[in-house]
Amino acid sequence: MQWINLNTQEQVKLIKEASGYSVIFKHSTRCSISLMAKKNFELDWNSIPENTPLYFLDLIAHRDISSLIAEIFQVHHESPQVLLIKDGECILDLSHSDISAEEVAELVTV
């Protein structure tokens, strides 16, 4: 698996319009909890179907995009945070120690 850097507002709009599943991982590069959550997620991310786009947002560098994500997908901003998007709607919102690639994978049907 490989991250897709999420660094434009246009990408967020494309995720909203896309059919199927997408994952957004919001990460604070200044937070050790966020780093641990990211590492744990990456350890298990092979359980997520390979064709699922995995977007990575450095929210320190792109706070405006983080705000847009909260607005478009109607979620409260958290860091770290994982959102599972299906057909433009957020169907799973996990943060901090609740972040789990396996839980994401359970909801992604191929």
C-alpha positions as CSV (number, residue, x, y, z in Angstrom):
1,M,0.0,0.0,0.0
2,Q,1.1,3.6,-0.5
3,W,-0.1,7.0,0.7
4,I,-1.5,9.5,-1.7
5,N,-0.5,13.0,-0.4
6,L,-3.6,15.1,0.1
7,N,-2.5,18.7,-0.5
8,T,-5.2,20.4,-2.5
9,Q,-8.8,21.3,-1.9
10,E,-9.6,19.9,-5.4
11,Q,-8.6,16.5,-4.2
12,V,-11.1,16.7,-1.3
13,K,-13.8,17.6,-3.8
14,L,-12.9,14.6,-6.0
15,I,-13.0,12.3,-3.0
16,K,-16.5,13.6,-2.2
17,E,-17.6,13.0,-5.8
18,A,-15.9,9.5,-6.2
19,S,-17.8,6.3,-6.1
20,G,-16.5,3.5,-3.9
21,Y,-14.2,3.8,-0.9
22,S,-11.5,6.2,0.1
23,V,-9.5,6.5,3.3
24,I,-8.3,9.9,4.7
25,F,-5.6,9.8,7.4
26,K,-5.2,13.2,9.1
27,H,-1.8,13.5,10.8
28,S,-0.1,16.1,13.0
29,T,3.6,16.0,12.4
30,R,4.1,17.7,15.8
31,C,2.3,15.0,17.8
32,S,3.8,11.7,19.1
33,I,0.4,10.2,19.5
34,S,-0.4,10.9,15.9
35,L,3.0,9.3,14.8
36,M,2.2,6.2,16.8
37,A,-1.3,5.9,15.3
38,K,0.1,6.3,11.8
39,K,2.7,3.6,12.4
40,N,0.1,1.2,13.9
41,F,-2.2,1.9,10.9
42,E,0.6,1.2,8.5
43,L,1.4,-2.1,10.2
44,D,-2.1,-3.4,9.4
45,W,-3.0,-1.5,6.3
46,N,-2.5,-4.6,4.0
47,S,-5.9,-5.8,5.4
48,I,-7.5,-3.0,3.4
49,P,-8.3,-4.0,-0.2
50,E,-5.4,-2.9,-2.4
51,N,-7.5,-0.7,-4.8
52,T,-8.7,1.5,-1.9
53,P,-7.1,5.0,-2.2
54,L,-5.3,6.0,1.1
55,Y,-5.0,9.7,1.4
56,F,-2.5,11.2,3.8
57,L,-3.0,14.8,5.1
58,D,-0.3,16.7,6.9
59,L,-2.7,18.9,8.7
60,I,0.1,21.2,10.1
61,A,1.0,22.1,6.5
62,H,-2.6,22.1,5.2
63,R,-4.9,23.3,8.0
64,D,-7.3,24.7,5.3
65,I,-7.7,21.3,3.8
66,S,-8.4,19.8,7.2
67,S,-11.1,22.4,7.8
68,L,-12.6,21.7,4.4
69,I,-12.7,17.9,5.2
70,A,-14.6,18.6,8.4
71,E,-17.1,20.8,6.6
72,I,-17.7,18.6,3.5
73,F,-17.9,15.3,5.4
74,Q,-19.6,16.8,8.5
75,V,-17.1,15.5,11.0
76,H,-15.5,17.1,14.0
77,H,-11.8,17.8,13.5
78,E,-9.5,15.5,15.4
79,S,-5.8,14.6,15.2
80,P,-4.9,12.0,14.4
81,Q,-8.0,11.0,12.6
82,V,-9.1,8.4,10.0
83,L,-12.1,8.8,7.9
84,L,-13.6,6.1,5.7
85,I,-15.5,7.6,2.8
86,K,-18.0,5.6,0.8
87,D,-19.7,7.1,-2.3
88,G,-18.9,10.6,-1.0
89,E,-20.2,10.1,2.6
90,C,-18.2,9.5,5.7
91,I,-19.2,6.1,7.2
92,L,-16.4,5.8,9.8
93,D,-14.6,8.4,11.9
94,L,-11.9,7.1,14.2
95,S,-9.4,9.1,16.2
96,H,-6.4,8.7,18.5
97,S,-6.1,5.1,19.9
98,D,-9.3,4.0,18.2
99,I,-7.6,4.2,14.8
100,S,-7.5,0.8,13.2
101,A,-6.8,-0.4,9.7
102,E,-8.5,-3.7,10.5
103,E,-11.7,-1.8,11.4
104,V,-11.6,0.1,8.2
105,A,-11.0,-3.1,6.3
106,E,-14.1,-4.8,7.9
107,L,-16.3,-2.1,6.3
108,V,-14.7,-2.0,2.9
109,T,-16.5,-4.5,0.7
110,V,-15.1,-5.4,-2.7
